[in-house]
Amino acid sequence: MNTAALLDRLNFSLALTRGGLGGMSVDSPRLLALEMMAEPQQTLAQNAAHPAAHAVNATAVVPGAPAAPMPGSGEDVVLGVMEQALLGNSISPHTDEFLRTQAAAQAQPLSPTDRISLFTAFCSAHPNSR
């Protein structure tokens, strides 16, 4: 995929997640919640392998078990879940660093919802997106 095609995909994905396509939009927080609720054990196990995540303790979702601490930031979990939902695998460490840099470089600090939408847009624009 050439640079122009990738830029077109990214612009389309950003417009879609921000409601800029004739009122159509993607409810990124809902997509995240549905993906996590579908297979919580699997979601946590996949995120444990995420290159930017710390070890995630999957026993945290076992009914009746005491809540185990889940090291790693919420951002790590969100990005890992969105990668699995939209790409089916993890992104490269270089791409992961790019996403985090872009999120941090926004003119104004992003709300958690806007950060989820930005990650959704970037994952959707990825050449390997489903």
C-alpha positions in Angstrom: 0.0 0.0 0.0 1.5 3.4 -1.0 1.6 6.4 1.3 -1.3 8.2 -0.4 -3.6 5.3 0.0 -2.6 4.9 3.7 -3.2 8.6 4.2 -6.6 8.4 2.6 -7.5 5.4 4.8 -6.4 7.4 7.9 -8.3 10.5 7.0 -11.5 8.4 6.3 -11.1 6.6 9.6 -10.6 9.8 11.6 -13.6 11.4 9.9 -15.7 8.4 10.6 -14.8 8.1 14.3 -15.4 11.8 14.8 -18.8 11.9 13.1 -17.6 13.8 10.1 -19.1 11.7 7.4 -22.6 13.1 6.9 -23.5 12.3 10.5 -22.3 8.7 10.4 -20.0 7.6 13.1 -18.5 4.7 15.0 -19.3 4.3 18.7 -15.7 3.4 19.7 -16.3 3.1 23.4 -19.2 0.7 22.7 -17.1 -1.3 20.3 -14.5 -1.6 23.0 -17.0 -2.7 25.6 -18.6 -5.2 23.3 -15.3 -6.8 22.4 -14.2 -7.0 26.0 -17.5 -8.5 27.1 -17.6 -11.1 24.3 -14.6 -13.0 25.6 -13.1 -11.4 28.7 -10.7 -14.3 29.4 -9.5 -14.3 25.8 -9.3 -10.5 25.7 -7.0 -10.4 28.7 -4.9 -13.3 27.5 -4.3 -11.6 24.2 -3.5 -8.3 25.9 -0.8 -10.1 27.9 1.1 -10.6 24.7 0.8 -6.9 23.7 4.2 -5.5 23.1 3.6 -2.4 25.2 1.6 -4.0 28.0 2.9 -5.4 31.2 1.8 -8.9 32.3 -2.0 -9.0 32.6 -3.3 -11.4 35.1 -6.2 -13.2 33.5 -7.4 -14.5 36.9 -8.9 -11.1 37.5 -12.1 -12.2 35.6 -12.6 -15.6 37.2 -15.9 -15.6 39.1 -15.4 -15.8 42.9 -11.6 -15.2 42.7 -10.3 -12.2 44.5 -9.6 -9.2 42.2 -6.0 -9.5 41.1 -4.1 -6.4 40.2 -3.7 -5.8 36.5 -0.4 -4.0 35.8 -0.2 -1.9 32.7 -2.1 1.2 31.9 -5.7 1.3 30.8 -4.4 2.6 27.5 -2.4 -0.6 27.0 -5.6 -2.7 27.5 -7.7 -0.4 25.2 -5.1 -0.5 22.4 -4.6 -4.2 22.7 -8.4 -4.9 22.6 -8.9 -2.6 19.6 -6.0 -4.3 17.8 -7.5 -7.7 18.3 -11.0 -6.5 17.3 -9.9 -4.6 14.2 -6.7 -6.3 13.1 -6.8 -9.8 14.6 -3.3 -9.4 16.0 -0.9 -6.9 17.6 0.7 -4.0 15.8 4.4 -3.6 15.6 6.3 -1.8 18.4 7.1 1.0 15.9 3.4 1.5 15.0 2.5 1.3 18.7 5.0 4.1 19.5 3.6 6.1 16.6 0.0 5.8 17.9 0.9 6.9 21.4 3.0 9.8 20.1 0.1 11.0 17.9 -2.3 10.7 20.8 0.1 12.7 23.1 0.8 15.3 20.4 -2.9 16.5 20.0 -3.3 20.3 20.5 -5.6 19.7 23.5 -5.5 16.8 25.9 -7.8 14.1 24.7 -10.7 12.8 26.8 -10.7 9.1 27.4 -13.5 8.7 24.8 -11.6 10.8 22.3 -8.4 8.7 22.9 -10.4 5.5 22.3 -11.8 7.0 19.1 -8.3 8.0 17.9 -7.0 4.4 18.6 -10.0 3.0 16.7 -9.3 5.3 13.7 -5.6 4.3 13.6 -6.4 0.6 13.9 -9.1 0.9 11.2 -6.7 2.6 8.8 -4.0 0.0 9.3 -3.2 -1.9 6.1 -4.1 -5.2 7.9 -7.5 -4.1 9.3 -10.3 -6.5 8.8 
